[in-house]
Amino acid sequence: MPPGYYPLPSLLLLFSFLALARVKSLERIRYQPPGEWGRMLGLDRIPEVKTLREKLETIAQPAAVSAWTQDLSSFWMRLDENLAGVLYVDGHVRTYTGSQTELPRRFSSSDRLCLRSLIDYWVNDTHGTPFFVVTAMGTEGMLHHLRTTIIPRLLQEVPHQPSEAELAADPDRHRFVLVFDREGWSPAFFAMLWRDHRIAVQTYRRGTYDDWSIEAFTERVVPVAYGNTTRMHLAEREFSHPDANATAQAPAVRLREIRRLCDDRSHQTAIITTVRKGDMTQIAGHMFARWAQENFFKYAERELAIDRLAGYATAEAPGNETIKNPAYVDLDARLRRLRANITATSAARGRLVLEDNDPIAVQQHLLRCQPLDQQLAALDQQRRDLLAKRRSTPKRIALRDLPPERRPRFIAPARTQLLNAIRITAYRAETALALELRQHLARHDDARALLQDLFTHDADLVVDQDANTLTVRVHHFTNPQASRAIAAMLDGLTQTRTVFPDTNLVLRYQLVSTPSPVGQEV
């Protein structure tokens, strides 16, 4: 980064503080007190919007941002190796309504429409906390991006994977487990992952299946996130799925099917996994904890604005990604319109009824039907021609094979990647504080709401150069229970003796002022 008045650490801190304070766009900085924000960074003020945009563009260098996000992901995985052993992968559609580029259309479950969009594939831990996100332009689907991008990266970043010798000594041992929804259903893909990489998977079974006998289910205690437990009625069977790539040296991969019987006993949810070591209660707990990732999407979309555009500048997309061929789409649309026209013309032809068997009436009826019959014959010939043309047109096409004017482009990919990394960092910091705060609250679900209040609460900053301390004096809350919980959390933060970046000042936290001033007249 070029030298300037605002150093890189201060800018990264500012972006993180803005995310925590729910300032969801740079434009909103115009309505924030620049001096107060600058004081938190040790500066006289924060940059104005124009300067901050220029700084963000300078920071967001693709190679540097990619390396930084990979380092962050590896660091977070090493913090808790147990969480890195089970990884959740799911796609989140990010719609685009601008006119800078013609992005491919894909189905958005929230809008229930096919909209022009990108798709972000998020990799989270069992608590729903993200490690990294991969943005895709093409419409190949989850399996393609798992093969080409996500799995190669996880093989490099997941810590403490068993060695090849350890895997050879124990044929039932896996490197790590991937959990995803039915979009990733493919027994052939499961077998390939196990044979080539010894990676286990878990997903819901796709398609229809017969119910198992209710007597096969037993009630089990199932561990879920954050050390909690629940009770489920579970049953298990093992089978080998037909695999065209199976050989004598590499036989078909064994699959385990675990089913949960709903409380009303009217439905059975089937889980398919290649995990060979592990009790079915753990597998069921991991599978049904997938909703933690869905909850993260909902929360981050509302609170951290992960769907908001990071900029308007466009960049080239990888030429090897494929989308639905626009020529094929055009032919398909023309064919649908033609079929609708044929249906309408046939209906009009059918409404012409012969009222009398008199030769003159028959002749008049044939004369009335003749134009429609000729039109139907012409339409049918057009339909056959379009069908032949559509058969000869590839359904998908690589981006490099499209004309430059019709080639979709990414929208600010480096800036989006950088801001996503900052949002993940802010979310992880908030989650860590929430886990600490919820220990002091009667209602654990209030932790994040109370933290949002804390992040925008009044406070004083007191610097003591002689003692090398920076004291954050937080004012009392209107709710005494909230003040007590915040005070307990602040005491724990003070004990960490965290040093403010680029200084030697140790952070201290205090809850000051009296919640109910004595002698105050009401």
SELO-458539 format. One line per field, with one value per residue (C-alpha): x, y, z negated; residue in one letter; residue number from 1. Coordinates in nm, 2 decimals. Each point is the difference from the previous one (the first is absolute). Layout:
<recs>
u <- c(X ...)
v <- c(Y ...)
w <- c(Z ...)
lumvo <- c(a ...)
drenke <- c(NUM ...)
</recs>
This chain:
<recs>
u <- c(0.00 0.14 0.10 -0.27 -0.15 -0.23 0.20 -0.12 -0.07 -0.22 -0.20 -0.06 -0.10 -0.24 -0.16 -0.04 -0.15 -0.24 -0.12 -0.05 -0.19 -0.22 0.11 -0.08 0.14 0.27 -0.26 -0.14 0.33 -0.12 -0.24 0.25 0.21 0.35 0.18 -0.15 0.08 0.35 0.06 -0.07 0.28 0.25 -0.05 -0.16 -0.27 -0.09 0.03 -0.29 -0.20 0.20 0.33 -0.12 -0.12 0.34 0.18 -0.23 0.08 0.37 -0.01 -0.21 0.27 -0.11 0.32 0.05 -0.37 0.00 0.32 -0.13 -0.34 0.17 0.23 -0.30 -0.19 0.30 0.04 -0.36 0.01 0.30 -0.17 -0.24 0.10 -0.32 -0.21 0.22 -0.07 -0.36 -0.06 -0.33 -0.03 -0.30 -0.07 -0.15 -0.15 0.10 -0.24 0.10 -0.24 0.24 0.09 0.38 0.00 -0.24 0.05 -0.14 -0.34 -0.04 -0.28 -0.01 -0.19 -0.07 -0.15 -0.14 0.11 0.28 0.20 0.33 0.25 0.32 0.03 0.22 0.10 0.07 0.20 -0.10 0.07 -0.26 -0.10 -0.08 0.30 0.16 0.36 0.00 -0.23 0.05 -0.19 -0.10 -0.12 -0.09 -0.31 0.17 -0.13 0.15 0.17 0.20 0.13 0.07 0.22 0.18 0.03 -0.12 0.15 0.35 0.00 -0.12 0.27 0.26 -0.16 -0.17 0.25 0.13 -0.13 0.11 0.31 -0.02 0.16 -0.26 -0.28 0.15 0.03 -0.37 -0.23 -0.30 0.18 -0.09 0.17 -0.30 -0.38 -0.20 -0.36 -0.24 -0.36 -0.16 0.16 0.32 -0.18 0.21 0.11 0.26 0.15 0.00 0.19 0.25 0.07 0.06 0.22 0.21 0.02 -0.15 -0.25 -0.33 -0.33 -0.35 -0.32 -0.37 -0.11 -0.17 -0.30 -0.28 0.07 -0.21 -0.05 0.18 -0.19 -0.06 0.13 0.35 0.03 0.13 0.02 0.35 0.16 0.15 0.27 -0.06 0.19 0.16 -0.02 -0.38 -0.19 -0.33 -0.19 -0.08 -0.13 0.27 0.06 0.29 0.08 0.30 0.01 0.22 -0.13 0.05 0.33 0.11 0.36 0.03 0.27 0.14 0.28 -0.24 -0.34 -0.32 0.00 -0.22 -0.27 -0.18 -0.36 -0.12 -0.37 -0.17 -0.36 -0.20 -0.18 -0.34 0.13 -0.13 0.33 0.35 0.30 0.28 0.37 0.26 0.37 0.33 0.13 0.10 0.12 -0.25 -0.32 -0.32 -0.09 0.30 -0.08 -0.36 0.11 0.23 -0.26 -0.28 0.23 0.03 -0.27 0.27 0.14 -0.35 -0.04 0.33 -0.12 -0.31 0.18 0.29 -0.23 -0.20 0.28 0.32 -0.14 0.18 -0.22 0.08 0.22 0.36 0.04 -0.10 0.33 0.00 0.27 0.05 -0.14 0.20 -0.05 -0.03 -0.32 -0.32 -0.35 -0.31 0.06 -0.19 -0.07 -0.15 -0.21 -0.12 -0.09 -0.17 -0.21 -0.10 -0.10 -0.22 -0.17 -0.05 -0.15 -0.24 -0.10 -0.06 -0.22 -0.20 -0.04 -0.10 -0.26 -0.14 -0.01 -0.19 -0.26 -0.11 -0.29 -0.17 -0.37 -0.16 0.09 -0.12 0.27 -0.02 0.05 0.29 0.16 -0.04 0.14 0.31 0.05 -0.01 0.25 0.24 0.19 0.04 0.11 0.26 0.11 0.04 0.20 0.23 0.04 0.07 0.28 0.15 -0.02 0.20 0.25 0.05 0.03 0.27 0.18 -0.02 0.14 0.30 0.06 0.20 -0.20 0.29 0.29 0.32 0.03 0.30 -0.21 -0.25 0.04 0.16 -0.31 -0.21 0.26 -0.12 0.25 0.06 -0.11 0.29 0.13 0.31 -0.19 -0.28 0.25 0.18 -0.32 -0.13 0.32 -0.05 -0.37 0.11 0.25 -0.26 -0.25 0.26 0.09 -0.37 -0.06 0.29 -0.14 -0.35 0.12 0.16 -0.30 -0.26 0.15 -0.12 -0.34 -0.32 -0.11 0.29 -0.17 0.03 0.38 0.03 -0.26 0.17 0.33 -0.14 -0.11 0.35 0.17 -0.18 -0.02 0.16 0.36 0.31 0.35 0.27 0.37 0.27 0.34 0.18 -0.19 -0.02 -0.37 -0.31 -0.31 -0.34 -0.25 -0.35 -0.30 -0.27 -0.30 -0.36 -0.06 0.19 0.01 0.16 0.26 0.09 0.05 0.20 0.22 0.08 0.09 0.22 0.19 0.08 0.12 0.22 0.17 0.11 0.23 -0.05 0.24 -0.16 0.15 0.31 0.04 0.13 -0.33 -0.17 -0.38 -0.20 -0.38 -0.22 -0.37 -0.03 -0.26 -0.28 -0.30 -0.24 0.15 -0.07 -0.19 -0.12 -0.34 -0.26)
v <- c(0.00 0.35 0.21 0.24 0.16 -0.30 -0.32 -0.34 -0.14 0.31 -0.05 -0.37 0.08 0.27 -0.24 -0.25 0.25 0.12 -0.36 -0.05 0.33 -0.10 0.29 -0.21 0.23 0.26 0.26 -0.02 0.13 0.35 -0.01 -0.12 0.22 -0.01 0.12 -0.26 -0.28 0.13 0.01 -0.38 -0.05 0.24 0.26 0.34 -0.11 -0.28 0.05 0.15 -0.23 0.09 -0.07 -0.32 -0.13 0.08 -0.18 -0.30 -0.02 0.02 -0.27 -0.24 -0.15 -0.35 -0.19 0.16 -0.03 -0.37 -0.08 0.19 -0.18 -0.34 0.09 0.10 -0.32 -0.21 0.19 -0.04 -0.37 -0.05 0.18 -0.30 -0.32 -0.17 0.26 -0.03 -0.38 0.05 0.26 0.13 0.12 0.18 0.25 0.34 0.18 0.37 0.17 0.29 0.25 0.24 0.06 -0.03 -0.36 -0.27 -0.27 -0.35 -0.08 -0.24 -0.09 0.21 -0.19 0.32 0.18 -0.32 0.13 -0.06 0.32 0.13 -0.08 -0.13 -0.28 -0.01 -0.34 0.03 -0.24 0.00 -0.19 -0.20 0.32 0.18 0.22 0.05 -0.07 0.13 0.07 -0.08 0.21 -0.18 0.15 -0.31 -0.21 -0.35 -0.07 -0.09 -0.32 0.17 0.27 -0.26 -0.19 0.30 0.25 -0.09 -0.35 0.09 0.30 -0.21 -0.26 0.27 0.19 -0.25 -0.07 -0.33 -0.23 -0.36 -0.09 -0.24 -0.27 0.05 -0.02 -0.32 -0.16 0.07 -0.04 0.15 0.33 0.33 0.33 0.22 0.00 0.22 0.07 0.15 -0.02 -0.20 0.23 -0.21 -0.34 -0.23 -0.35 -0.01 0.33 -0.14 -0.31 0.22 0.21 -0.30 -0.18 0.30 0.20 -0.20 0.28 -0.10 0.17 0.04 0.11 -0.07 -0.28 0.12 -0.15 -0.22 -0.30 -0.25 0.05 -0.22 -0.19 0.22 -0.28 0.05 0.35 0.05 0.32 0.14 0.31 0.21 0.26 0.33 0.34 0.16 -0.31 -0.03 -0.32 -0.11 -0.33 -0.17 -0.33 -0.14 -0.31 -0.11 -0.23 -0.05 -0.07 0.04 0.23 -0.12 0.16 -0.02 0.08 -0.28 -0.26 -0.30 0.22 0.29 -0.16 0.20 0.24 -0.10 0.25 0.04 0.11 0.15 0.09 0.22 -0.07 0.32 0.04 -0.05 -0.32 0.12 0.07 -0.14 0.22 -0.20 0.09 -0.16 0.01 -0.16 0.05 -0.34 0.09 0.18 -0.08 0.08 0.25 0.21 -0.02 0.10 0.28 0.14 -0.04 0.18 0.27 0.11 0.25 0.20 0.09 0.10 0.21 0.17 0.09 0.16 0.19 0.11 0.11 0.22 0.12 -0.01 0.07 -0.28 0.05 0.37 0.10 0.09 0.21 0.04 -0.07 -0.32 -0.26 -0.29 -0.33 -0.33 -0.11 -0.37 0.05 -0.10 0.15 -0.10 0.08 0.32 -0.14 -0.31 0.21 0.21 -0.31 -0.16 0.32 0.01 -0.37 0.06 0.30 -0.21 -0.29 0.25 0.13 -0.35 -0.08 0.32 -0.07 -0.36 0.13 0.24 -0.28 -0.22 0.27 -0.02 -0.25 -0.16 0.08 -0.20 -0.30 0.18 0.00 0.38 0.04 -0.25 0.20 0.32 -0.16 -0.12 0.34 0.15 -0.26 0.02 0.32 -0.14 -0.34 0.17 0.22 -0.31 -0.18 0.30 0.04 -0.37 0.02 0.30 -0.20 -0.29 0.25 0.16 -0.34 -0.10 0.33 -0.03 -0.36 0.13 0.29 -0.07 0.05 0.15 0.22 0.12 0.37 0.03 -0.13 0.29 0.32 0.27 0.21 -0.29 -0.12 0.05 0.16 -0.01 0.31 0.13 -0.36 0.11 0.26 -0.25 -0.26 0.25 0.12 -0.35 -0.09 0.31 -0.10 -0.35 0.14 0.23 -0.28 -0.23 0.28 0.06 -0.38 -0.03 0.29 -0.15 -0.34 0.18 0.23 -0.27 -0.16 0.30 0.03 -0.19 0.00 -0.10 0.12 0.36 0.00 0.13 0.27 0.12 0.01 0.20 0.25 0.00 0.06 0.34 0.08 0.31 -0.05 0.20 -0.08 0.08 -0.03 -0.03 0.02 -0.06 -0.33 -0.09 -0.06 0.10 -0.01 -0.03 0.13 -0.12 0.18 -0.19 -0.14 0.08 -0.37 -0.10 -0.37 0.11 0.21 -0.29 -0.24 0.26 0.07 -0.37 -0.03 0.32 -0.14 -0.31 0.21 0.20 -0.31 -0.09 0.30 0.07 0.26 0.25 -0.04 0.19 0.13 -0.13 0.09 -0.28 0.02 0.02 0.01 0.16 0.05 0.35 0.24 -0.09 -0.18 0.17 0.34 0.06 0.32 0.06 0.16 -0.16)
w <- c(0.00 0.09 -0.30 -0.13 -0.30 -0.07 -0.06 0.11 -0.36 -0.07 0.31 -0.06 -0.36 0.13 0.25 -0.28 -0.25 0.27 0.05 -0.37 -0.03 0.29 0.22 0.31 0.28 0.04 0.09 -0.35 -0.14 0.11 -0.29 -0.26 -0.23 0.16 -0.30 -0.24 0.24 0.05 -0.37 -0.02 0.26 -0.17 0.28 0.01 0.24 0.24 0.38 0.20 0.23 0.31 -0.16 -0.16 0.34 0.14 -0.29 0.04 0.37 -0.08 -0.27 0.21 0.21 0.12 -0.08 -0.34 -0.10 0.10 -0.19 -0.31 0.00 0.03 -0.30 -0.20 0.08 -0.09 -0.33 -0.10 0.08 -0.22 -0.29 -0.05 0.19 -0.10 0.18 0.31 0.01 0.11 0.26 0.14 0.36 0.15 0.27 -0.05 0.30 0.02 0.25 0.22 0.14 0.16 0.36 0.00 0.12 0.10 -0.27 0.06 -0.16 -0.28 -0.24 -0.32 -0.27 -0.20 0.30 0.16 0.34 0.25 -0.03 0.13 -0.28 -0.12 -0.25 -0.31 -0.14 -0.37 -0.21 -0.37 -0.31 -0.20 -0.19 0.32 -0.02 0.35 0.10 0.35 0.30 0.37 0.26 0.33 0.32 0.19 -0.06 -0.02 -0.35 -0.33 0.10 0.27 -0.25 -0.26 0.24 0.15 -0.28 -0.35 -0.05 0.14 -0.24 -0.30 0.06 -0.04 -0.29 -0.24 -0.27 -0.14 0.28 -0.03 0.21 0.30 -0.22 -0.27 0.26 0.15 -0.35 -0.08 0.30 -0.19 -0.09 0.18 0.03 -0.08 0.06 0.24 -0.08 0.26 0.11 0.28 0.27 -0.05 0.02 0.22 -0.11 0.28 -0.14 -0.35 0.12 0.19 -0.31 -0.21 0.25 0.11 -0.32 -0.28 -0.07 -0.16 0.08 -0.16 0.18 0.01 0.23 0.32 0.16 -0.13 -0.24 -0.19 -0.37 -0.25 -0.27 -0.30 -0.22 0.15 -0.17 -0.35 -0.20 -0.02 -0.16 0.28 -0.06 0.18 0.01 -0.30 -0.22 0.00 0.06 0.13 0.04 0.33 0.12 0.23 0.20 0.23 0.29 0.22 0.38 0.31 0.27 0.36 0.13 0.36 -0.10 -0.26 0.06 -0.18 -0.14 -0.08 -0.08 -0.04 -0.29 -0.29 -0.09 -0.33 -0.01 -0.33 -0.04 -0.25 -0.09 -0.06 -0.33 0.17 0.17 0.34 0.17 0.01 0.09 0.17 -0.03 0.23 -0.11 0.08 -0.36 -0.12 -0.35 -0.21 -0.18 0.18 -0.28 0.09 0.37 -0.05 -0.23 0.27 0.28 -0.18 -0.13 0.36 -0.08 -0.18 0.34 0.13 -0.32 0.08 0.35 -0.13 -0.28 0.22 0.28 -0.24 -0.24 0.20 0.35 0.18 0.30 0.04 0.30 -0.09 0.31 0.36 0.18 0.20 0.06 0.23 -0.11 0.04 0.36 -0.09 -0.19 0.18 0.02 0.19 0.37 0.08 0.35 -0.15 -0.24 0.30 0.20 -0.30 -0.06 0.37 -0.01 -0.31 0.17 0.31 -0.19 -0.17 0.34 0.12 -0.30 0.06 0.37 -0.07 -0.25 0.26 0.26 -0.25 -0.06 0.37 -0.03 0.30 -0.06 0.29 0.22 0.31 0.27 0.03 -0.38 0.01 0.28 -0.19 -0.32 0.19 0.15 -0.35 -0.14 0.29 -0.11 -0.35 0.13 0.22 -0.29 -0.23 0.27 0.03 -0.38 -0.03 0.26 -0.19 -0.32 0.16 0.14 -0.34 -0.17 0.24 -0.04 -0.38 0.00 0.19 -0.24 -0.32 -0.31 -0.19 0.12 -0.16 -0.06 0.23 0.29 -0.04 0.20 -0.22 0.00 -0.14 -0.25 -0.36 -0.24 -0.37 -0.21 -0.21 -0.09 -0.20 -0.20 -0.07 -0.11 -0.23 -0.16 -0.04 -0.19 -0.22 -0.06 -0.10 -0.24 -0.15 -0.03 -0.17 -0.24 -0.08 -0.04 -0.25 -0.20 0.02 -0.14 -0.29 -0.06 0.01 -0.31 -0.20 0.15 -0.10 0.37 0.22 0.31 -0.11 0.02 0.36 -0.04 -0.31 0.18 0.28 -0.26 -0.16 0.33 0.04 -0.37 -0.16 -0.13 -0.09 0.11 -0.25 0.10 -0.28 0.17 -0.33 -0.07 0.37 -0.03 0.21 -0.22 0.16 -0.24 0.10 -0.14 -0.18 0.18 -0.09 -0.09 -0.32 0.11 0.33 -0.19 -0.23 0.30 0.19 -0.31 -0.04 0.37 -0.01 -0.30 0.20 0.29 -0.22 -0.13 0.36 -0.01 0.37 0.16 0.23 0.36 0.08 -0.36 -0.33 -0.18 -0.19 0.03 -0.33 -0.02 -0.27 -0.06 -0.14 -0.13 -0.23 0.15 -0.25 -0.12 -0.36 -0.09 0.36 0.01 0.22)
lumvo <- c(m p p g y y p l p s l l l l f s f l a l a r v k s l e r i r y q p p g e w g r m l g l d r i p e v k t l r e k l e t i a q p a a v s a w t q d l s s f w m r l d e n l a g v l y v d g h v r t y t g s q t e l p r r f s s s d r l c l r s l i d y w v n d t h g t p f f v v t a m g t e g m l h h l r t t i i p r l l q e v p h q p s e a e l a a d p d r h r f v l v f d r e g w s p a f f a m l w r d h r i a v q t y r r g t y d d w s i e a f t e r v v p v a y g n t t r m h l a e r e f s h p d a n a t a q a p a v r l r e i r r l c d d r s h q t a i i t t v r k g d m t q i a g h m f a r w a q e n f f k y a e r e l a i d r l a g y a t a e a p g n e t i k n p a y v d l d a r l r r l r a n i t a t s a a r g r l v l e d n d p i a v q q h l l r c q p l d q q l a a l d q q r r d l l a k r r s t p k r i a l r d l p p e r r p r f i a p a r t q l l n a i r i t a y r a e t a l a l e l r q h l a r h d d a r a l l q d l f t h d a d l v v d q d a n t l t v r v h h f t n p q a s r a i a a m l d g l t q t r t v f p d t n l v l r y q l v s t p s p v g q e v)
drenke <- c(1 2 3 4 5 6 7 8 9 10 11 12 13 14 15 16 17 18 19 20 21 22 23 24 25 26 27 28 29 30 31 32 33 34 35 36 37 38 39 40 41 42 43 44 45 46 47 48 49 50 51 52 53 54 55 56 57 58 59 60 61 62 63 64 65 66 67 68 69 70 71 72 73 74 75 76 77 78 79 80 81 82 83 84 85 86 87 88 89 90 91 92 93 94 95 96 97 98 99 100 101 102 103 104 105 106 107 108 109 110 111 112 113 114 115 116 117 118 119 120 121 122 123 124 125 126 127 128 129 130 131 132 133 134 135 136 137 138 139 140 141 142 143 144 145 146 147 148 149 150 151 152 153 154 155 156 157 158 159 160 161 162 163 164 165 166 167 168 169 170 171 172 173 174 175 176 177 178 179 180 181 182 183 184 185 186 187 188 189 190 191 192 193 194 195 196 197 198 199 200 201 202 203 204 205 206 207 208 209 210 211 212 213 214 215 216 217 218 219 220 221 222 223 224 225 226 227 228 229 230 231 232 233 234 235 236 237 238 239 240 241 242 243 244 245 246 247 248 249 250 251 252 253 254 255 256 257 258 259 260 261 262 263 264 265 266 267 268 269 270 271 272 273 274 275 276 277 278 279 280 281 282 283 284 285 286 287 288 289 290 291 292 293 294 295 296 297 298 299 300 301 302 303 304 305 306 307 308 309 310 311 312 313 314 315 316 317 318 319 320 321 322 323 324 325 326 327 328 329 330 331 332 333 334 335 336 337 338 339 340 341 342 343 344 345 346 347 348 349 350 351 352 353 354 355 356 357 358 359 360 361 362 363 364 365 366 367 368 369 370 371 372 373 374 375 376 377 378 379 380 381 382 383 384 385 386 387 388 389 390 391 392 393 394 395 396 397 398 399 400 401 402 403 404 405 406 407 408 409 410 411 412 413 414 415 416 417 418 419 420 421 422 423 424 425 426 427 428 429 430 431 432 433 434 435 436 437 438 439 440 441 442 443 444 445 446 447 448 449 450 451 452 453 454 455 456 457 458 459 460 461 462 463 464 465 466 467 468 469 470 471 472 473 474 475 476 477 478 479 480 481 482 483 484 485 486 487 488 489 490 491 492 493 494 495 496 497 498 499 500 501 502 503 504 505 506 507 508 509 510 511 512 513 514 515 516 517 518 519 520 521 522)
</recs>
